[in-house]
């Protein structure tokens, strides 16, 4: 087979080949986008997908580019001129074409499974670990014979499920106390779109429970929401039985009403505009952790609180007064967080204490103002009590005398509390007034 024939076959499956080479990539109009030849996320490297330029690529960050042979070689660290036979051989292997190139004393290799021509993926879901690192992808294809899913183990670069299989949306799980387990990424994404924490096992109801890593659910309140069909019901029962043996805080099961359509699921509930809180309140049943098989009605919604979601019209129509800044202009707002930092030994502590004294007295400081005297707690773990006391007593006398000259300002210094490291005098309370 000539190189042109090999190139033609690869270009027929170009989308599939590129997603195999670059799991983090994505398509946009008539181009495939990826960060670089190493497969990092981004869009500086573009590959043409259609027309006479199909397979040609260019990295706008490095100035590199070429045809599909150059790209295939760059991914594997091969130069297309000096390692062209290796590129051709690897392409043949990917296509499932037997390499007839004579080899001396070469061991017989196992037969390579021929790649199915499934067309371009119609959907893609990324699986990350709790730190946000990509570990697997699931691609959906819709060939004439029906939808098919292909998992990709990113670490091995092979089209197979990782061992063990990860749960979907692990970063979201790590940040939540309660988790809804559904069937399939589509259902999980639908609930996450409402601000709820949802996940799925890779493969949905067909997922092998014993080959899935369920440890991210440890210490969580878990609700299982299966699809409304026989496979879904059986999967829900198996999963509940398994999670009984795991260290979850509580376990719930959604019992879907019989009057709902066959295969009805969480994504359908969201699509229909149902009140998910009300639905769970009515149909989520707690599964007894004492005796298997017992269940009772309970409101789970107290434990799964959605994030508030507002549309633009609601923002534009809201004419309620803006909350008054604690420190203006917009330095510190109610419920806000202010971070102040700097290099060592540049006067951060003196600046903060000076700032605190002014805010406690209700006085302006460097164009920053407060509408009323503030109550301040200064927590520091670097300087011990005696050394902090020494430092404060050496504070510029001009400011201290100015504040103490007025009885009102002097009394407001008692609004500043220090919590320091080390032992305090017996007469001092945990929040000791230093001034």
N, C-alpha and C positions, 0 to 999 in steps of 0.2 A: 504494500500500500504506500502510495506516495505521500509526501508531506502535505500536498495540496488537498488530497482526499481526507487526511487526518484533520486538517484545519477546517475543512467543510463540515465534517461530522461534529467537531467541537462547537463550531458556530451555530449549528442547529440547536444545540442544548446550552447556548451561551449563558443564559440566566442561571441555570442549574449549576453549571461549572463555576461561575463566579461566586455564587453563594457557598459552594463547596470550598473554594479557595479562601473566601473572605466572609466568615459567618456574621461579622459585624456590619456588613455592607447593606445598602438599600438602593432601590431603584427610584429614579425621578425622571418622568417623561421617557425619553429615549436613551437614558444614560444610567450606568451603574456607578454608585458613589462609595468611596472608602477613603480612609485617612492616608494610608500609604501602603507599600507593598508588604509590610509586616502585618497588615490586617488591623491596625488601630482604627477606632471609630473616627469619623470625620468625612470630609467631602472634597479634599484637595486633589485626590486622584479620581479621574473620570474615565470610564470605559464606554465607548459607543456600543449600543446594543442592536442597532438596525442599519439597513442600507449597505452601501458599498464600503463604509468605514467600520462595519461591525468588528469588534475585537481590538480596534485601535484604542490606545490609552495614552494619557498624559498626566503627570503629577505636577500640578502648578506650584507646589512647594519646593520641589527639587529640580524641576526641569527635565526629568526623565520621561521616557515614553517609548512607544513602539507598537508592534502588533501582538497578537495573542501568544505567539511563541516567546517573545521578549518578556511578557508579563508572567507567563507560566514559569519561565526560568528564574525571574526575579523573586518570585514567591519562595522558590526552593534554594535560592542563593547560587543559581547557575547563570553563567554568561551564555547568551544565545549563540555566540560564535564558537566558543571552545567546548561547550557542553550540549550542543544541539542533539546528539544522539540520545543523551539522557532525557532531554525534554520530550522528544518524540516517543521514547519508551514509556515515560510516565503518562503521557497523553493516551497512548494505547491502553495502558493499564486502566486508566480512568474510564475509557470507553468500553472496556471489556473485550478488547481485541487481542488475540493471542500474538505475542511478539515472536516472530519467526527468525529473528536475527541470530545467526549461528553463535554459540557460546562454547568455549572450551572448558570442559570439566565443570560446567555449571550445574548445580543441584536442581532437580525438578521442583518447580514451584507449584503451589496449589492453584487450582483454577480460580480465576477472578470472576465474581458475579457480574453479569452484564448490567450496566446501568439502564434502568427503565426510562423511557422517554415520557416523563410525566408532564412535560411542559414547564412553564414558569410557575413559581410558587404564588398562590393567591393570598396567603397570609403567613405571618412569621411571628413567633413569640419567643422572647429571650428569657432564659432562666439565669438568675444571678445568685451568688451566695450572699450571706448577710452583710458582707463588706461591700457589696455591689459589683463584684468581679463576675464577668460572664463565664458561665460554666457549661451551658447547653442551649440549643435552639430547637424549636419544633417548627417544621414547615408544613403547610397545608397545600395539597395539590388537588385540582379538580379535573382529572382526565375523564374521557367519555364513560368509563366504566364506574365512575363514582369517586367521591372524595377519599383521599388517602393522606396520612400523616407520616412524616419522616423526622425522627429525632436526630440531632447531631451532637456528638460529644466534642465540645470545642477543644478540650485539652488533648484528646487523642487525634482529633481531626477526622474521625470516622463517623459514618452515618449509623449510629447505634445509640441506644440510651446509656447514659453513664451508670456506673455501678458503685454505690446505690443511686437510685433516681432521686433527684432533688425535688423539693416543693417549689411551686411558683411564687414569685413576689416575696422572697425571703427578707429583703430589707424592710418591707412594710410589716411583716410578721414580727421582726425583732423590735420594732418600735410600738407594738400594740399589745394590750393585755388580752384581747379577745380576737378570735379568728373564726371565719366562716369557711368551711371546706366544701367546695362545690365540684361539679364534674366539668372539667374543661376550662381552658384559658379564657374563652369568650365570656363565660358566666362570671369568672373571677374579675375580669376587667370591668364588666358591667356594674358590679357591686362596688369596686374600688372607685369607679367614676362618681359614686354617691358619697364617697368619703368613708366607706367601711373597709375593714381589713378582710380580704378574701384570698384564698389560695386554692390550688388544685394539685393533685398528683399527676405526674406525666403519664397521659393515657386515659385520664378520666376513670370511668367505671371499669375499664379494662386494665387499669394499672395493677401490677402485682404488689399487693400490700406489703409482703415480706421483703420485697426488693426496693422499697421506697424508704428514704430517710425521713422519719417523722419527728426527729429530735427537736426541730424548731418549735414544735407545739408544746414542749415541756414548760410547765408552769403557766399555761394559758387556759382561758375559758374557750372551749371549742364547740362550735355548732356545725353539724353535718347536714348539708342541704343537697340531697340526691335529686336526680331527674325523676320525673313522674312516669316511670315505666318499670317493667319487671327487672331488667338489668340494674337500673338505678336503685331500686328498693333492695335488691340482694347485695349490691355494693355497699349501700348505707349500713345494712345490718352487719356485714363483715367488718367494715371499718369501725363501727361502734364497738363491736366485740374486741377488736384489736386494741383500740385506744383505751379500753378498760384496763389494759395491762401497762399503760404508759402513765407518766407522771403529769397528767393534765389536772388543772384545778377543778373544772366542772365539764360536763359533757351533755350536749343537747342534740336532738334530732328533729328535723322539720318533717312533720307528717302532712303531706300535701293532700288537700281535699280531693275526693274521687270525682267531683264534677268538672275538674280541670282537664284539658286535652291530654292525650297520650304524648309523652316525651316533653311535656311542659317543664321549664327549668327556670333558674334564677334570672338568666338573660331575658326570658320572656316576661317575667314579672317586671323587670325594669323597663322593657320596651313598651309594655301596656300602661306604664305610668302608675303602677300600684304603689300604695304607701307601704314601703318595705318594713318600716317600724311596726305598723299595725298588723301586717301579715305575720311577722315573727312573733308578735305579742300573742296572736291567736293560735298559731300552729307550731311554735317551737316548744318541744316537750323536753324536760330535763330527764336524763337517764340516770337512774339510781346507781350510785357507786357502791352501794351496800349489797344489793341483791340483783343479779343480772336479769334483765328482762322487765323490771319494774320501771314505770315512768309516771310522771305527773305533770300537769300543766304548770308552767312558770313563765313569768315575763323575762326573756333574755335581753330585751331591748335596754334594760338598765345598764347592762354591761357592754353593749355595742352601741356607741354613740356616734352618729355620723358627723362629719365636719360640716359647718354651715356653708351652703352654696347659694350664691346670689347672682342674678343676671345684671347686665349693665343698666337696664331700665330701673331696677330697684336702687342702684347707686345714684342714678340721676334724679330720682324722685324723692330721695331722702333729704329733707331740709332741716333735720334736727341740728342743734348747735354742735360745733366741733369741740371736743373736750379741751379744757384749758391745760396748757403745757405745765408740767411740774417745774421744768427749767426751760425757759424760752431763750432764743427762738428755735423751737423744735429740737432742743438738745436732749431733753428727756421727757417723754410723753407718758401718760397713765398706762400702765401695763407694759411699758417699753423697757428696753435694755440698752445701757450705755457702756461701751468698753473703752477704757483709757489706758494706753500703754506707751512705752518708750524705752530707750536704751538704758542700761544700768548707770547709776550715779549721775543722772541729769536733773534730779530734783523732783521726781514724781511724787514722793511722799509729802514734801513741803507744799507742792502745788495742790494736792488733794486736800490736805488739812486746811490750807488757806481757803480753798473753794468751799469746803464743808462749813467752816466758820461763817462765811458770808451767807450761805444758803440757810443755815440755822438761824441767823439773825435777820433773814429776809432782806439782805442788802445785795445790790448788784455786784457782779464780779466779772471783769473783762467782757463787758457787754452782755453777760448772761444774767437773767433775772428770774426770780420766783414770785408767784402771786401772793405767797404767804410764807412765813418761817417754816422750814422743813425740819422734821425729826430725822436725825441721821444716825445710822449704826455703821461703824467702821470696823470691818473684820479683816485682820491681817495675821498671818502665821509666820512671818519672817523675823520680826523684832519682838523680843520678850518685853515684859511689863516694865522693868526698871529702865531699860534703854529707850523704850517709847516715852516713858515719863521724862527722862532726861532730855529727849529730843523736843518734846512739847514745851518744857520749861525754858528752853533756849529759843523758842519761837520769837520772831521779831516783836520787840516790846511795843513798838509803835501801834501795831494792830491790836495787841492785847489791851493796852491802856485805852485805846479808842473804844473798844467794845465794852470794857468795864466802866468807862466813864459815865455811861447811861445805865441806869438800873434795869431798864427794859432789855437792852442788848445783853447785859451781863446775865440776866436770868435765862436768856435764850441759849446761852452756852450750855445749859443743862439739857438741851435737846440733842447734844452730840454724845453718842455712846461708843465706847471702844471695847471690842472683844479681842484680847491679845493672847499670845502664846505664853506658857509658863505660869507659875503660881502667882496669885494676887495677894495683897495684904489681907489679913483676916477681916478687917473692917470693910473690905470691898465686896461688892456683889458681882455676880457673873457679868452683868452689863454695868461696868463701873463708870461713873461720871468723872472724867479726868479734869475737866475745867468747871 
